[in-house]
Amino acid sequence: MACSASTCQSNCYRNEEHEDESSLPSPKSIANNGNHHGLCFKCKTNRPMSSSSGDGERFCGDCFRSNLFSKFRQAVTSNAMITPTDNVLVAFSGGASSRVALQFVHEMQQRAQKNFEASMDRSLPVFGVGVAFVDESAICSVPSCEVSQGFEEIRDIVSNLAPPTKELLIVPIESVCSSESNDGKDQLRKLLDAVTDATGKEDLQAHLRMLSLQKVASENGYNRLVLGSCTLRIACHVILATVKGKGYSLPADIQYVDARWNVPVVLPLRDCLAAELNMLCHLDGFKTTEVIRSPCTGINGLVSSFVKLLREENPSRESTIVRTAGKLTPFHFNRIPEINDSNVPLATRRRQKRHNLKPNESISSESFCSICNSPLSRSDLLSLGNVETCHTNSVVFSAECCSSCQFQILPKDPVLVENFRTLLPQTLLSQAKHSKADNLSLLRAQIQDCLLSDAQDDET
């Protein structure tokens, strides 16, 4: 009677079992065979790049670049960020993220230009592109020679781009405080000196930077503002907003589109890793520059170091943070306002309507912090309603700010708060005045059912 592998007592099958096991491919060899013996995952021809950055281990140089540009283009087209009639302003800081954003916007413009020249009816116009750099040398101790050299490098980067040419706007950050009587430098320094908290001072400086970009965009006819915020920057912001008590307004800052500003802000690199952007600059030889780069301190510095440590241990963690926060319900202004212009192609308007948020998929908010422009929660509005009867401007102004700005930016002394308010740029004060009117209207609408009419008042 023949024996089997399960009943054999003489171990005659044992060697055959070992031979069969040794002939099985290892998991690593299976991966290599699926990847055509270590070739590029996409083209199956070239060797992949040897790097630890995102897709660098799977793609060759050409496919890596093509995949990264596809992420950018998918974000732009899916969220209707740029239409043929737009005038786009790219915020350029000199770093790798803003450099890639500028390059990709430039390539989209080039392709649109070629399509325009090849078309017979010239029905699709080509969107315009400008570049803005915020000069913060007035509040940073940087030698003037280094600043001048940095400006020249930025001019070279922009001028070396192939046609169509780009307008370069260098905006002094003190311009938000300037008037006919002064250049704004002294007022800006006094404003920042009034903030004693290191984190609050950095946050205020970031708000002023955004105001500067909004101002130059509005004054020069731009209707889109492109920021080069990548996954790392957004992941840091997610944790920062959480620890600063700004969880309610967090969804507003991490979406592809933020139209609460006069000029809508778009983030086309939201899904791109910082390591990927650095790798692309290295591969294509994109020149970057650090004109004014001061390290973060306080809470901002701690969170930045923490997220970078997480990324070193596992490069996908920054993406995990952003994807998790992306599940939060966005606000109604996290979309491009619908276009009714007949000059805009019908396909563009349909795409925008298809990808825009539905009313039941968003949170409505018409009230914003007087300093950072963050949306205020209902509890913030109720607190504001409780102090509206107070005649002290400083108390009312503090109530019009979010809890984070109250704690980290505003002085604790009411007298100093009033002085701080007078140092704020006029754009912020006018915005606060408009927001206050909206707050009162919203509060009245919320308590309308509890109010007595004039007839009921006479009866009582």
KEPA-467745 format. One record per atom (N, C-alpha, C, O): residue in one letter; x, y, z. Coordinates in steps of 0.1 Angstrom, whole numbers, plus 5000, padded with zeros to 4 digits. Atoms other than C-alpha are relative to their C-alpha. Example, Ala and Ser with C-alpha at 12.3 -4.5 7.8 and 13.67 -1.06 7.14 Angstrom:
2
A500949885000
A512349555078
A500950125000
A501950125007
S499149895000
S513749895071
S499250115008
S499750225009
***
This chain:
460
M500949885000
M500050005000
M500950125000
M501850145008
A499249885001
A501450334990
A499750095011
A498650115015
C500149904989
C502050595017
C499750134994
C500050164982
S500249865004
S501050955016
S500850095009
S501450055019
A499249914992
A502551265029
A499550025014
A500350055023
S500549984986
S500251275059
S500249885008
S500249895021
T499950124992
T500750905069
T501449945000
T501649855007
C498650065002
C504350845059
C500850015013
C500950125019
Q499250004988
Q506450745089
Q501550004997
Q502350025007
S498650015003
S509750715071
S500650134995
S501850144991
N499549875004
N510051085062
N500550014986
N501350094982
C499550005014
C510451005025
C499450124992
C499950154982
Y500649895007
Y508251295016
Y500550145005
Y500350244999
R499649874994
R509951555038
R500950084991
R500850204990
N499149925008
N512751645014
N499250064988
N499550174984
E500849945011
E510151694986
E499350125005
E499150224997
E500849894994
E508151925009
E501050125001
E500650234997
H499049894999
H511352135015
H500350064987
H500550184985
E499649955013
E512152144979
E498850084994
E499150184987
D501249925005
D508552264971
D500050145006
D499750244999
E500049874993
E508752534997
E501150104995
E500950224994
S498949925005
S512152654985
S499850054986
S500350164982
S500249955013
S510852684950
S498950114999
S498850174988
L501049895000
L508052924960
L500750135000
L501750155007
P499449865000
P508853294953
P499750075013
P498750055019
S500249934988
S509353514982
S499150124998
S498950164986
P500949885002
P507053814988
P500750114993
P500250184985
K499249905007
K509854044977
K500149984986
K500050074977
S499950035014
S510353864945
S498750014993
S498650054981
I501449985006
I506553864939
I499850154997
I499350184986
A500149855002
A506654244943
A500850044988
A500450124980
N499149975011
N509554264919
N499549954986
N499550024976
N500650065013
N507854034893
N498850084996
N498650114984
G501149925003
G504754244896
G500450134995
G499750204988
N499549885004
N506854544890
N501049994989
N501950074987
H499150035011
H508654384860
H501450015004
H502250084998
H498750014995
H511754304880
H500750135003
H501850164998
G499549884995
G512254644896
G500050114990
G500750214992
L500149895010
L511254864866
L498950095005
L498250065014
C500949894997
C509155174867
C498649945001
C498249864992
F501350054998
F505655094880
F499050044988
F498049974986
K500949945010
K504055304852
K500449964985
K499749904978
C499650035014
C506155274820
C500649874998
C500749824986
K499450135001
K507654934828
K501349994991
K501649894986
T498950005009
T510755044809
T501350055008
T502349985007
N498949944993
N513055264831
N500149955014
N499149905020
R499850044986
R514555194865
R499350115009
R499450235005
P500649904991
P512655364894
P501150085007
P502350035009
M499149924993
M514355634913
M500349945014
M499449885020
S499750054987
S516155534945
S499950115010
S500850195012
S500249904990
S514655754971
S498949955009
S498349855007
S501050044989
S512455735002
S498950115000
S498250125010
S501049905000
S510156014991
S498849964992
S498849964979
G501350035007
G506555914982
G500149904989
G500449784992
D500050095012
D506355764947
D501449994994
D501549924983
G498650015006
G510155794941
G500549864999
G501349834991
E499650145001
E510555424948
E499349924990
E499749814987
R500850075009
R507955324923
R500250054985
R500049974976
F499949945014
F508455564893
F501450044996
F502250075005
C498849945005
C511255664871
C499850165000
C498750215004
G500049864999
G512056034868
G498850064992
G498150154997
D501049945009
D509756114839
D498649965005
D497750055005
C501350044995
C506755914853
C499750065013
C498650105016
F500249934987
F507356064887
F499550144998
F498550195005
R500449865003
R507056414873
R498650004994
R497850094998
S501350015006
S504056314852
S498949975010
S497850035010
N501050044990
N502256164882
N499750125009
N498650145014
L500249884991
L502856474904
L499250114993
L498450174999
F500849905007
F501556704877
F498649964998
F497750044998
S501350055001
S498556484873
S499250035013
S498050065013
K500649964988
K497756534910
K499650155000
K498550185004
F500349855001
F497956914905
F498950034991
F498050104995
R501049975010
R495856914874
R498749955004
R497650015002
Q501250064996
Q493256684889
Q499350095011
Q498150115011
A500649914990
A492856924919
A499550124994
A498450174998
V500549885007
V492557224896
V498749984992
V497850064994
T501250025008
T490057074872
T498849955008
T497749995005
S501150064993
S487956884897
S499350115009
S498150105011
N500649904991
N487457194919
N499850134993
N499550234999
A500249885008
A487157444890
A500850125006
A500350235007
M499249904994
M490057644905
M500450114990
M500450234993
I499549905010
I491157814872
I499149984988
I499049874983
T500750015012
T488957894843
T500750094989
T501550174993
P499349935010
P489958044809
P500050155002
P500950224997
T500249864998
T488758394819
T500750065013
T500650185015
D499449964988
D490658404852
D501350074999
D502050064988
N498749944999
N493658614862
N500649955013
N500149995024
V499650084989
V495658404886
V501350075006
V502250104998
L498849954993
L498158534912
L500649895008
L500049845017
V499350104992
V500758284925
V500850065011
V501750145008
A499249954988
A502058354960
A501349925000
A501349805002
F498750065001
F505758284958
F500950045012
F501150165014
S499249984988
S507958244989
S501549974997
S502350025005
G498650045003
G511058104972
G500349865003
G501349804999
G499850144996
G510657754987
G499649904989
G499149944978
A500350115011
A510157424968
A498550004997
A498249984986
S501450025002
S506357414973
S499550114991
S498850094981
S500549895009
S505657764958
S500750004987
S500150044977
R499450015013
R508257704931
R499449904991
R499249924979
V500750105008
V506457384919
V498750064996
V498250034985
A501349945004
A503157564921
A500150104989
A499350104980
L499849905011
L504457844899
L500349924987
L499849964977
Q499650075012
Q505957594875
Q498849934994
Q498649934981
F501250075005
F502757384872
F498950104994
F498350074984
V500949905005
V500557694868
V500550054986
V499750074977
H499449955012
H502957814841
H499849904989
H499549934977
E500250115010
E502757474823
E498549994995
E498349974983
M501450005004
M498957484823
M499750124991
M498950114982
Q500249885008
Q499057834809
Q500649984986
Q500050024976
Q499450025012
Q501457724782
Q499149904991
Q499049934979
R500950095007
R499157434772
R498850074995
R498350044983
A501249925004
A496157664771
A500450094988
A499650114979
Q499649915011
Q498157904749
Q500149924987
Q499749974976
K499850095013
K499057624724
K498649964995
K498449974983
N501450045005
N495357514723
N499350134994
N498650114984
F500649875005
F494357884717
F500550034986
F499850064977
E499449975013
E496757924689
E499749904989
E499649934977
A500450105010
A495757594673
A498650004996
A498249944986
S501450005002
S492057654675
S499750104988
S500450204986
M500449925011
M490257814645
M499250125004
M499350234998
D500949894996
D487658024663
D500450085012
D499850185015
R499549924988
R489658144693
R499050025011
R498850125016
S501149994991
S486758064715
S500449995015
S499750045024
L499550024987
L488757974746
L501250105003
L502350084998
P498949914996
P490858264761
P501049935009
P500749825014
V499050064991
V493958194781
V500150095012
V500250215012
F500049934987
F494058284818
F501350065002
F502450024997
G498749934997
G496658534830
G500649955013
G499949895021
V499250044988
V499358464856
V500950115004
V501650174996
G499149904994
G501158694879
G500649935012
G500249835017
V499350054988
V503558634908
V500250105010
V500550225007
A499949914989
A503558794942
A501049955011
A500949835015
F499250044988
F506258794969
F499950115010
F499950235008
V500249914989
V505658945003
V501450035007
V502049945012
D498849954994
D508659145015
D499850035015
D499150125019
E500149984986
E508959105053
E501250055007
E501450035019
S498749954995
S512359265057
S499850115011
S500750145019
A500249894990
A510759555077
A499849955014
A500050035023
I500250054987
I510059325106
I501049895003
I500949825014
C499050104997
C512959085103
C501450064998
C501750144990
S498649955000
S516659145110
S500849934990
S501549834993
V499350065011
V518059055076
V500850114993
V500350214990
P499249905007
P520959245060
P499450044987
P498949954980
S500649955012
S519859465032
S500649934987
S500049924977
C499350065012
C522459305008
C499449864997
C499349834986
E500650135002
E520958955014
E498550024994
E498149944985
V501349985006
V517459095007
V500050044986
V499349994977
S499949965014
S518559264975
S500449884991
S499949874980
Q499650125007
Q520258944964
Q498849904998
Q498749844987
G501150095001
G517158744971
G499050054990
G498449974983
F500949945010
F514958984951
F500549974986
F499749944977
E499450035014
E517358944921
E499849854996
E499549824985
E500350145003
E517058564924
E498649974996
E498349894987
I501550025003
I513258584924
I499750054987
I499049994979
R500249945013
R513358814894
R500549914989
R499949894978
D499550095010
D515558564876
D499149884998
D498949834987
I500950125001
I513258274884
I498850034992
I498449954983
V501249965007
V510258454871
V500350034985
V499549994976
S499749965014
S511858604840
S500549894992
S500449894979
N499550115008
N513458274830
N498949904996
N499249814988
L501150085004
L510058114826
L499750034985
L499750154981
A500349975014
A509058074790
A498750084998
A497950085008
P501349935002
P506358294775
P498849925001
P498949794999
P500349864997
P503758404783
P500750065012
P500949995022
T499249934989
T505558654805
T499150025013
T497950035011
K500749994987
K504558684842
K500450135006
K501550175007
E499849884993
E504159004861
E500549975014
E499849895021
L499550034986
L506259004894
L499750125008
L500050245005
L500449904990
L504859204923
L500749975013
L500449875020
I499450014986
I507059254954
I499350095009
I499350215007
V500949924991
V504759364982
V500650015014
V500849915020
P499549984986
P506159515014
P498849975009
P497750015007
I501150044991
I504159365043
I499450125007
I498350125012
E500549884993
E503859715059
E499050074991
E498450174996
S500949935009
S501759815029
S498549995005
S497750085002
V501350014995
V498659695047
V499750115011
V498550145014
C500149894990
C499259965074
C500350144994
C500150235002
S499649885006
S500360235050
S498850094997
S497750044995
S501049905004
S498460555043
S500750114993
S501950114990
E499449895007
E499060885026
E501050085009
E501950145004
S499149924991
S500761025057
S501249925005
S502249985009
N498950084995
N503060725066
N500149884991
N499249844984
D499750125008
D504660415050
D499649875007
D499649775001
G500550124993
G503260185077
G501049925008
G500649835016
K499050084993
K506560055091
K499950025015
K499949925022
D500049974985
D506360225125
D498749945006
D498749875016
Q501350054995
Q502660125129
Q500149855000
Q499649795010
L499950145000
L503459765119
L500949955012
L500549855018
R499150044989
R506359735144
R499350025014
R499449935022
K500749984987
K504159885172
K498949895002
K498749845013
L501150105000
L501359645163
L500649865005
L500049805013
L499450134997
L503659335165
L500650015014
L500649915022
D499549994986
D505359465197
D498949995011
D499249965022
A501150014990
A501959485214
A499649865003
A498949845013
V500350144998
V501759105211
V501249945008
V502349935002
T499050054992
T503758945239
T500349854998
T501449805000
D499950145002
D503158585231
D500749974986
D500350024976
A499250035012
A505658435205
A499149944990
A499249974978
T500950065010
T503058215189
T499050094994
T498750094982
G500949905005
G500558495187
G500650104991
G499950144981
K499349905009
K503058725171
K500249934986
K500050004976
E499850075013
E503858465144
E498649984993
E498650004980
D501350015006
D500158405138
D499550134994
D498950144983
L500449875005
L499458775135
L500850044987
L500250104978
Q499149985012
Q502358805110
Q499449924988
Q499449974977
A500650085010
A500758525090
A498750064994
A498550064982
H501249945005
H497458705089
H500350134992
H499650154982
L499749885007
L499059025078
L500649974986
L500450044976
R499550045013
R500858835050
R498949974991
R498950004979
M501150035009
M497558705037
M499350134996
M498850154985
L500649875003
L496159065039
L500750074989
L500250134980
S499249945011
S499059185018
S499849944987
S499750014977
L500350065012
L498458924992
L498650034995
L498450054983
Q501349965004
Q494759004991
Q499950144995
Q499250164985
K500049875004
K495459364988
K500650024986
K500050094977
V499449995013
V497859334959
V499349934989
V499349974977
A500850075010
A495659084941
A498850094996
A498550104984
S501249925004
S492559314943
S500450134992
S499850174983
E499649885006
E494559624933
E500549984986
E500450074978
N499550035013
N495959454902
N499149914992
N499649864981
G501050065009
G492859284889
G500149855000
G499649794990
Y500050144999
Y493558924900
Y498849945007
Y498450005017
N501250054993
N490558704909
N500349865006
N499349795010
R499650134994
R492458384921
R501350025006
R502250095001
L498750004993
L495258344946
L500449865003
L499749795010
V499550144999
V497258024944
V501150005011
V502150075010
L499050024990
L499157914975
L500649864998
L500049774993
G499350135002
G501757634974
G500049925012
G500949845015
S500150084987
S500557475007
S499949854996
S499049814989
C500050145003
C501457105005
C499449925012
C499049985021
T500550084990
T500456815026
T500650025014
T499950025024
L499349984987
L503056875053
L499550135007
L499350135019
R500549884994
R501957235058
R498649995005
R498350045016
I501450014996
I498357145060
I499949915012
I499149935021
A500050094989
A499056855084
A500450085013
A499950065024
C499649914989
C500857105107
C498950095004
C498750105016
H501149914997
H497957335105
H498949935007
H498249985016
V501150074993
V495457065115
V500349985015
V499450005023
I499750024986
I497356985147
I500150145007
I499650155019
L499949874994
L498057355154
L498650065003
L498350115014
A501349954998
A494357445150
A499349925012
A498549985019
T500550084989
T493457165174
T500550045013
T499750065023
V499549974987
V495757255202
V499850155003
V499850195015
K500349854997
K494957635198
K498550025003
K498150135005
G501549984998
G491157565202
G499350064989
G498350124991
K500749955012
K490257645166
K499449894992
K499449894980
G500550125006
G488657315159
G498750034991
G498549974981
Y501249975007
Y485357475147
Y500450064986
Y499750034976
S499649935013
S487157685120
S501049924992
S501349954981
L498950085007
L489657405110
L499549964986
L500349974977
P500450045014
P487557275080
P500250114990
P500350084978
A500049895009
A487657625065
A501450014993
A501550064982
D498649975005
D491457625061
D500749894992
D501849914987
I499350115006
I492257285047
I499349954987
I499749844983
Q500750045012
Q489957265017
Q500850044987
Q501750124989
Y499349965013
Y491057304980
Y499750154997
Y500550214991
V500449865004
V489157634978
V499550075013
V498950015022
D500449924988
D488657915004
D499550134994
D500450224991
A500549885006
A486358184990
A499450105010
A498650185007
R500549904990
R485658375023
R500750134998
R500250245002
W499349885003
W488258625011
W499550074988
W498750014980
N500549935012
N487658894985
N500549934988
N499849934978
V499450085011
V490058704962
V500049855005
V500849835014
P500050144996
P489358324965
P501449945000
P502249974991
V498750064999
V492358124977
V499849854996
V498949795000
V500150145004
V493057784961
V501349935004
V502449995004
L498850084996
L495457504972
L500149884991
L499749774995
P499950115009
P496257284942
P501049895004
P501049784998
L499050094996
L499157114959
L499649935013
L500549875020
R500550054987
R497056994989
R500449855001
R500649815012
D499850144999
D497656624980
D501449964997
D501749844995
C498650035004
C501356654972
C500950015013
C500850105021
L499150014988
L504056554998
L501150104998
L501650124987
A498849915001
A506856795006
A501249934995
A501950004987
A498850085005
A509456524999
A499949994985
A500949994978
E500250015015
E507956484964
E500350134993
E500950134983
L499749875006
L508156854957
L501550035000
L502050094991
N498549984999
N511756874969
N500749914990
N501749964984
M499450095010
M512556574947
M499950054986
M500850054978
L500249955013
L511056734917
L500950124997
L501450144986
C499049895002
C513057054922
C501449964998
C502150024990
H498750065002
H516156844924
H500149944986
H501249964980
L499950075013
L515356644893
L500050104988
L500850084979
D500149915011
D514356934871
D500950125001
D500950214993
G499149884998
G516857184885
G499350135003
G499850234999
F500749874997
F514257434897
F500750075011
F501050025022
K499249924990
K516057714915
K499050055011
K497950105008
T500749944988
T514757804950
T500950095007
T502150095005
T499249904992
T515858074973
T499350035013
T498150015015
E500549964987
E515458175009
E500350145003
E501450175008
V499849864998
V515058545011
V499950035015
V500950085021
I500349984986
I513558575046
I499449885006
I498249865003
R500550124995
R513158255064
R500449995015
R501549945018
S499850014986
S512858275102
S499449875006
S498249845002
P500650134994
P512357945122
P498850035009
P498850135016
C501249994992
C509057895139
C500449985015
C501349905018
T499750024986
T509057925177
T498649975007
T497649965001
G501250034992
G506557845205
G499349884995
G499949784992
I500850115003
I503657615197
I500249964985
I500349854982
N499850025014
N504257655159
N501249924998
N501249824990
G498750075002
G507857535162
G499949855006
G500449764999
L500150144994
L506957235185
L499249914991
L499549804988
V500950085008
V504157115162
V500749974987
V500649864982
S499350025012
S506357155131
S501049895002
S501249804993
S499050104997
S509156945147
S499349865002
S499849764998
F500750134998
F506556685158
F499649934987
F499749814986
V500550065012
V505056635124
V501149954991
V501049854985
K498950055008
K508456615107
K500649875006
K501049794999
L499550134994
L509456345133
L499149894996
L499549784993
L501050105005
L506256155124
L500349964986
L500249844982
R499750035014
R507156185087
R501249924998
R501349834990
E498850085001
E510656045093
E499749855003
E500349764997
E500350144996
E509255735110
E499149934990
E499249814988
N500950065010
N506455685084
N499650124991
N498850204995
P500349895010
P506255915053
P498550024997
P498150134993
S501449995004
S502555845049
S499150075011
S497950095009
R500849954989
R501555995083
R499450144997
R498350175002
E500549875003
E501256355070
E498749994991
E497850074993
S501250025008
S498756235044
S498949945008
S497749985006
T501150064992
T496856035070
T499450115008
T498150115010
I500649884992
I496456355091
I499150084992
I498050124996
V500849915008
V495156555062
V498749924995
V497749994995
R501250085004
R492756275050
R499049995011
R497850005009
T500950014988
T491356235085
T499350145002
T498150145004
A500749864998
A490756615089
A499150034988
A498250114990
G500849985011
G489356615054
G498649955001
G497749994993
K501350054998
K486356425066
K499150095008
K497850075008
L500849904993
L485156725086
L499150084990
L499550094978
T500949935009
T482256915071
T500550144996
T500850225005
P499449875004
P483457215051
P498950115001
P497750085004
F500949885000
F481857565050
F499550034986
F500049984976
H500649975013
H479757705023
H500950084991
H500850084979
F499149925008
F482557935012
F501249914995
F502149974988
N498950095005
N484857635005
N499749954986
N499849834983
R500250035014
R483957644968
R500150134992
R499950244998
I500049885009
I484357884939
I498650054997
I497749974994
P501449955003
P481358114935
P499649964985
P500449974976
E500550055013
E479257994906
E500150114989
E499950234992
I499849915011
I479958164872
I498850014992
I498249914988
N501149975008
N477158324853
N500450074987
N499650114979
D499549935011
D479358484827
D499849924987
D500249804986
S500350085013
S478258384791
S501349984993
S501349894984
N498850025007
N481858414780
N500849875004
N501749824997
V499450134995
V482858114801
V499449884993
V498249884992
P500550115007
P482557794782
P499049925009
P499149915021
L501050074993
L479557584791
L500549885007
L500149845018
A499450114993
A481757284799
A500650045013
A500549965023
T499449954988
T483557484825
T499050035011
T499149995022
R501049984991
R480357594841
R499349885005
R498949875017
R500650134996
R478957244842
R501049935010
R500549875020
R499150064991
R482157114858
R500050065014
R500150005024
Q500049934987
Q482057384885
Q498749965007
Q498849945019
K501350044993
K478357304892
K500149865005
K499549835016
R499950144996
R479156934894
R500849985013
R500549905021
H499050024989
H482056964919
H499750105011
H500350085022
N500249914989
N480757254940
N499249935011
N498449835008
L500750064989
L479357174974
L498550025000
L498150134995
K501549984999
K475657124979
K499750075014
K500550055023
P500349934987
P473957335007
P500049915012
P500449955023
N500150094989
N473357025028
N501349935003
N501449855013
E498750054997
E477056935026
E501050095006
E502250075007
S499149904995
S478457245041
S499350075012
S498150065015
I500549934988
I478157465072
I500050154996
I500950204990
S500249865003
S476857815068
S500550095011
S500250075023
S499449914990
S478758095086
S500250144993
S500950154983
E499949865005
E478458475080
E500850095009
E501050215007
S499349924990
S480458585110
S501449955002
S501749835003
F498650035000
F484258595112
F500850085010
F500450195014
C499249934990
C486958685137
C500650134994
C500950134982
S499549875005
S488059045134
S501550014997
S501950104991
I498550005002
I491758955134
I500449904989
I501049934979
C499550115009
C492258615117
C499049964989
C499349884981
N501150035010
N488958605097
N499549855001
N499049804991
S500550144998
S488158255111
S498550015003
S498050105009
P501450004998
P484458165111
P499749985015
P500449905022
L500350014986
L482858215146
L498949905002
L498049894994
S501150104997
S480757945162
S498950075007
S498950195010
R501249944994
R477357995177
R500350055014
R499750155018
S499749964986
S478758005212
S500850135000
S500650225009
D499349875001
D481058285201
D499050124998
D499250225003
L501049905003
L478158475187
L499150035012
L498850155015
L500849974988
L476158435219
L500850085010
L500250165017
S499249924991
S479058565239
S500150144996
S500150235004
L500049865006
L479158865216
L498750075003
L498750195006
G501349944996
G475458925222
G499950045014
G499250145017
N500049964986
N476058935259
N500750135003
N500450195014
V499249894997
V478559215257
V499650124990
V500250234991
E500449895009
E476759425230
E499550135007
E499750245002
T500649894992
T475159645257
T501150075007
T500950185012
C498949934993
C478659735271
C500550114991
C500650094979
H499649885008
H479860075260
H501550004998
H502050104992
T498650015001
T483559975262
T500449944987
T500149824984
N499650055013
N484959945227
N500949885001
N500849794993
S499050114999
S487759715238
S499449875004
S499849774999
V500750124996
V485459465254
V499249944988
V499249824986
V500750045012
V483259455223
V500949944989
V500649844983
F499050045010
F486259425200
F500549865004
F500749774995
S499550134996
S487559135221
S499049894998
S499449774994
A501050105002
A484258955219
A499849974985
A499349864982
E500150025014
E484358995181
E501149914994
E501249884982
C498950085004
C487558785180
C499849855005
C499149835014
C500150144996
C487858405182
C500849985013
C501650065016
S499450034987
S489058245214
S501549994999
S502350035008
S498550015002
S492558175200
S500650144999
S501750165005
C499549875001
C493158535191
C499950085013
C500850155017
Q500249944987
Q491758645224
Q501249965010
Q501750045018
F499050054991
F494258425242
F501450034996
F502350065005
Q498750005005
Q497358455221
Q500450144994
Q501650174994
I499649885007
I497258795203
I499550125008
I500350215010
L500549884993
L495059045223
L500650015013
L500849915021
P499549984986
P496559205254
P498949975010
P497749985007
K501050034989
K494859125287
K499450135006
K498250135010
D500449884995
D494559485298
D499050074990
D499450094978
P500949935010
P491459655282
P500550134994
P500250164983
V499449875005
V493359985279
V501049964988
V501050034978
L499150045011
L496059805258
L499349944988
L499749954977
V500850065011
V493359625238
V499550124991
V499650114979
E500449895008
E492059965227
E501150064992
E500950104980
N498849955008
N495560085217
N500349904989
N500749944978
F499750105010
F496059755199
F499050014988
F499450004976
R501149995010
R492759805180
R500350124990
R500150114978
T499749885008
T493860155168
T501349974990
T501450044980
L498850025008
L497160005154
L499749904988
L500549884979
L500350095010
L495359745132
L499850074987
L499450184986
P500349945014
P495159805094
P498650034998
P497749975004
Q501349955002
Q492159985082
Q499149894993
Q497949884995
T500850105007
T491159685060
T499449905011
T498349855009
L500550094989
L490859475092
L498950075008
L497950005011
L501049924992
L488859745110
L498750004992
L497649994998
S501249995008
S486459785081
S499349864999
S498149854999
Q500650145000
Q486059405079
Q499349975013
Q498349905013
A500650024987
A485359395116
A498750075001
A497750025007
K501349925000
K482659665112
K499049934992
K497849924997
H500950075009
H481059475084
H499549875007
H498449835007
S500350134993
S481259145104
S499150035012
S498249945015
K500949974989
K479659315134
K498650024996
K497749975003
A501449995005
A476659415114
A499449874996
A498249844999
D500650145003
D476259055102
D499749935013
D498749865013
N500250074987
N476658935138
N498650045006
N497949965011
L501249954994
L473759155149
L498849954993
L497849914999
S501150055008
S471559045120
S499749865003
S498649815004
L500250144997
L472258685127
L499549975014
L498649885016
L500550014986
L471658725165
L498550035000
L497749965006
R501449965000
R468358895158
R499149894993
R498049864998
A500750115007
A467358615134
A499849885009
A498849815009
Q500150124992
Q468158355160
Q499050015012
Q498449925016
I500949984988
I466058515188
I498750074995
I497950125003
Q501249935005
Q463258645165
Q498749945006
Q497850025009
D501250064995
D460758395179
D499750055014
D498650045019
C500249964986
C461358535214
C499750145002
C499450195013
L500249865000
L460858895205
L498550035000
L497749964993
L501449965001
L457559075211
L499850104989
L500650194987
S500349905010
S455959265183
S499550135007
S499350135019
D500549874994
D454859635189
D498649985005
D498350045015
A501450024996
A451159525191
A500049925013
A499349955022
Q499950074988
Q452059265217
Q500550085012
Q500150065023
D499549924990
D454059515236
D499050105006
D499050125018
D501049914995
D451159755238
D499049935009
D498449985018
E501050074992
E448859485251
E500549975014
E499749965023
T499550034987
T451159405279
T500250125009
T500650125020
***
